[in-house]
Amino acid sequence: MTATRRTFLTAAGCAGLLGLGVTATTGESETSVSRDSYTIRSGTDQETTVFVTSASESGPTVMVVGGVHGNENGGYTAAEKVAQWDIARGTLVTIPKANAAAVEEDSRIADGGVDLNRQFPTGEEPETELARAIWGVVERFQPDAVIDLHESVGIYDGDMVGGVGQAIFSSWDDRAFNDARAAAEYINDNYVSRDGYDFTVDPFSSSSNEPTGLLTHKAARDTDAVAFLVEATSDDTALGTRVQWLTKTTQQLVEEDVLTSSDGGSGVDDGDEGDDGSDGSDGSDDGSDGSDGGDGGNDGGEQNEAPVARIRTTPSDTTGGSLERGDTVTLDASPSSDGDGEIVEYMWDIDGDGSFEESGETAEMTLSSCGRYRVTLQVTDDKGATATDEAILSVK
């Protein structure tokens, strides 16, 4: 796997971020894990959260991104799960919903029709405010590895026309390609049971060929990072299955980076025990079957998968200027799910003050004045794990 190329948090400037201490047991040793988060593009409809997890043992920095395309639900849901991992060493930086406005709209693109994953030209400044903010995270933490999680409607067969699902694209060095190939073999052997759905591996296209301006291309060309773009297919594939494929692939790519300590202890179990390797292809794509074998950061034995928080609003369009003063918006948390248990608590912060003051699966908010409102949902499962989702309500 990817070798360590710089020491823990070198020049990252994030020591002040890591204030919340959490203890995780890894093997026979005890590793202190610090967590924190901050926002980029604050005060805009592009505002999104960067999660930072750091272990007390030094090691590489890994950055995982999802939601660059807002309608690729598997990518940002998998990234949300990765953000919950405990790690054995180094630093894990996660942006689950990189394109929050597009995620909110369930659309591939937002920002005036601009494809975010074409705004990162090699050797030049990123071309939009959001792209520059995301690249600022790269510059801040200087990751040793960057992984971007996507999904496609088709299966990759060597060209981009029919779709690029079931592929791991890697930067050009042998180490990255070999890591991608090993991860693909592991996922195919343990989690893919359908003919024609095996993951393949290919290097990134050259800088003179389309597509250009991809985040992972720029990370590989402009920094010392190895980079991977992982694509699962949504073709006749349930959301839970796509999430499983993407999280397990990510786990394989970073196993020796941040999930394994120097004494061999693993921070995230590989999930093989108790998992029959089924790809779940007969499930419906409702997001409620997303069990991925227990990526929750617990070592061995009984594991807990973090829940997934999701807000559905009525009316559905709350950011496009369609809301007016006096309108009432219904906030519904029923699309939230927990793959290995049940959600036992729903809490809402509807006034944006950072505290959760209302409980229940649904809530209502009457918008009395013009402006932009941020609503946060926190769900808790039956083993105490939590997850959050946000919605923006904009009154013209």
N, C-alpha and C positions, 0 to 999 in steps of 0.2 A: 504494500500500500504506500501512500504518499509519505515520503520521508520528511522529517522535521527540517525546515530551512531557516527558521528564525525563532528566537526565544519568545516565551510567553509574554504577550502584551507589549512587545517592543514597539516603541514609538506610536502606540495605538491611542494614547491619551485617554484611556477609559478607566483608570484606577478609581476615579471618583464615581463611576457609574455603579460599581459593584458593591452595593451596600447591604443587600439582604442575604443573610447567611442561611443556607439550607444544608443539612447533612444527609449524604447518601451512602449506603453501604455498597462497596464494590469488592466482591470476593471476600478475602479475609481482612482487607484493610478498610479504613474509614476515610472517605474523601470529603472534604468540605467543598460545597458547591455554592457559589454566589450567583444571584439572579438580579437583574434589573431590566428596565426598558426605558425607551425614550421615543419621541415622535419626530418624524420629518414632515415637512410641508405643513406645519402646524397652522391652524386657522383657515385652511383651504379645504375644498372637497377632496383633495388628494392626501389629506393627512393620514398617516399610517404609522404603525408601531414597529420599532426595532427591538427585538428581544436579545439580551446578552446573558449567556450562562458561562461561568468560569469556574474551573476546578482549582484547588489549591496546588496541585502538581502541575508544573509547567509543561507546555507542549504546544503543538501547532494551533493555529486559528482556522476554523472552518466557517464559511458563510453559506447559508442555505436560503434560497429565495423561492417564493411561490406567488401566484396571483399576478404575474406580469401581464397575462391575458385574463381578464376578469371572468370569462365564462368557462375557464378550465378548472372546474371545481375540485377535481382530484389533486391538482397541484397545490392549491392554497390550503386545502384540508390536510394534506400530508405534511406541509410545512408547519401548520399549526401543531401537529403532533410532534414533529421534530423539536419545536421550540420548548416542549415540555420535558424533553429528555434530561436525565441526569448524565453527567459525563465524568470520566475518570481523570482526565487531564486536559490542559489547554483551554481553549475558548470556543464557544459555539455562538455565532451571531446569526439570527434568523429574522427575515422579513417575510412573514406569511402572506400578506396582502400588499404586494408592492404597488399594484395599481388599484388602490382602494375604491376609486370612483368607478372603475370598470367592474370591479367585483360587486359593488352596490347595484349597478345596473344589469348585472349578469350578462355583460357584453365583452367581447374580445378586446375592444378598445374604448377609450374615452378621450378626454382632452382634445375635443374638436376633430376626432377621427384619426388621430395619430397613433400608429402602432408603437407602443413603448419599446418593444424589443427590436426596434430599428433605429434607436436614438443614441447608440453608443459607438460612434465611429472610432476606429483605431487611431491612436496618436493625436486625437483632437478632443476638444471639450464636448461632453454630451449636449444634445441639441434642444432639450426641453428642461424646464425647471424641475420636473419630477425626476427625469433621468440624471440630472446633475445632483439632486439630493441623494439618490440611490448610490451614485458613484462616490459621493462624499462619504458614505458608510464604508465603501471599499477602501478609500484613502485613509479613513480614520483607523480601521482595524487591520489593514494590510493582511488579508487572509492568505493562508498557504493553499487553500483549496476553496473554489467557488462552485456550488451546485445549484442549477436553476431547474425547477420542477414544472413540467408542462404535461399536456395531453393533447391528442389529435383524434380526428374522426376516422382516420384510416390506418393502414399498416405500411410501414416503410419497406420499400423493396429496392432501394438504391437510388431513387429519385424523389423529389419533393412534391410531385404532382398528386399522387394518390394518398398522401398523408405520411406522417413521420412517427406514428405510434409504434411502441415496442422497440425503441432504439435508445442507446446510450451514446451520445456524441461526446468526444473527448478532445482535449488539446493534443498537440502533435507529438509530444515526447513519448518515448516508449513506456515509461513508468505509468503515465496516465492511461494510455491505451491498454496496457496489461491489466491495470486496476479495473477499467471498464469491462474488459473481457471476462475477468474473474467474477465480477459482480453479476454480469449477464448470465454466466453459466450457473451460478448459485441460484439466482431467481428462477431460471428456467427449470432447474432440477427440483426445486423445492416448492415453488408457488405457481407455476404456469402448467396447466394440464390440458390445454386446448391446442389441437393441431393448428399450425399457422400463426400462433400467437407468441412464439418465442421472441425474446429480446435479441436484437442484433447490435453490433458495435461498429461505429464509423468515426473517423477523425473529422474535426471541423473543416468546412470548406475554406479555401484560400481567401485572402483579403480581396482578391479581384473578382470573386464569384459571388453570386447571390445565394442565400440571403446575406446581407451585410448589416453592420450596426447592432449586432447582438451583444448583450451584456457579457456572456461568457467568453465570446471572442475577444472582447476588449480586455477582460480580466486576464486572459491567457497571453495576449500580445503586449499589453502595456504594463504588466506587473510580473512578479515572479510566481504567481499562482498557477497551479494546475486547475483546469476547469472542466466541468461536465454539464451537459444539457440532457436531461432525462425526459423522455416522452413515453407516456402510456397511452394506449388506445381506448377510446370510449365506444368503439364499435361493438355493440352487443355486449357491453361489459358494465357491470354494476359499479356504482361509485365506490362502495366498500372495497371491491377488488382492485380498482385503480389506485386507491389510497394505500392498500397493502403493498402492491407492486412498487409504488414510488417510495414509501417509507423503508421497505426492506432493501431496495437498491441503494438509497442514501446510506443506510446503516452499513452495508457492505463496503461502500466507497470510503467511509471514514472510520472503519473499525479500528485500524491501527493508529489513526490520528488522535481522536479525542475520546473514543469509547473504551480504549484499553490503556491501563496504566503501565508504567515502566516495569512493574513487577508482574505484569500479565493479567491483572484483574480487569474484568469487563464491566463497564458502566451500564450497558443496555444488553439484556439477554437477547440472543439471536432469535428467540421465539419459536424454535423448532419443536420444543416439548409441548405436547398438547395441540399441535397444529398439524392437520392432515395434509397440508400442502395444496388444498383445494383452491381453485381460482375463483370460486363463488360465481361462476358465469350464469347460474340460473337465478340469481337474485335480481330484484327489480332495482332500478336506478333511482332510489328515493333517499339515498344518503344515510339510511338507518341501519345498514348491514355492514358498517365499516370496521369490523374486527380485523386487526392485522397481527394477531398472534401475541399482542401484549407489549407494544413499544411504549412503556411508561417509565423506563428508567429503573425499575426494580430488578435486583439481581437474583436470577434463578427462582425456583419455587413458584409461589403464587404471585402473579403480576397483575397490575391494574392499568388498563388503558385509559388515558385521559378522555373526558367527554369532548364533544364538539358543540360549541354554542353557535346558534344561528338565529337571526332575527328576520321575521317576515312582517312587512308593513302593509297596512291597508289605509290609503291607496298605496300601490306598489311603487309609484314614482314619487319620491320625496325630495329629490335633489335637482330636478330639472326646472324649478321655478313654477311648478304647477300648484303649489300650496299657497293659500291665502290666509290672512288673519282671521281667526275664528274657526278655522278648520280643526277637526279632531282626527288624530292619527291613532289607529289601533296597532299595538306592538305585540307580536305573537312569537313566542319562543318554542312553539311545538315542533318546528323543523330541527331543533337541537336533538342530539343523539348521544348514546353511550354504547359502544360496541360490545362491552363485556359486563354490563350491569344496567343500572337505571339512574336517571337523574332524579335527585330527591329535593333539590331546592333551585328556584329561579329568583334572582334578585335583580333589580333595575336601578340604575342611576339615571333619572330622567331630567335632572336639572344641571347636569354637567359639573357638579361640585366635587366629584371623586369619591363620594360615598353612596352606598346602595340603600335607598330609603323605601323602596316598594318591593313587595314579594308577589309571586304568582306567575303562572304560565303566560298570562296576558296582562297588558297594561294599556292605558289610554293617555294621550297627551293632547290637550287643547292649546293651540298656538295663538297666543293673544297679541303678539307683536311681530314685526318684521325682524328678520335676522336668520341666523344659522344655529341650529340646536344639535348637540351631540348626545345621543342616548347610548348607554352601555348596558349590556346584559351579562350577568355572571351566572353560570350554571355550576352546580356541585353534584358529583355522583355519589353513589352509596358507599364509596371508600374514601371520600373526602377530597378527591381531585377536582380541580376547577378549570374552567375555560371561559373566555369572554368573547363577545362580538359587539360591534358598534354599528349604529345607523346614524346617518346625517339627515336632518329635517331642515329644509331651506324654505323660508317664507319670503316671497318677493315684496 
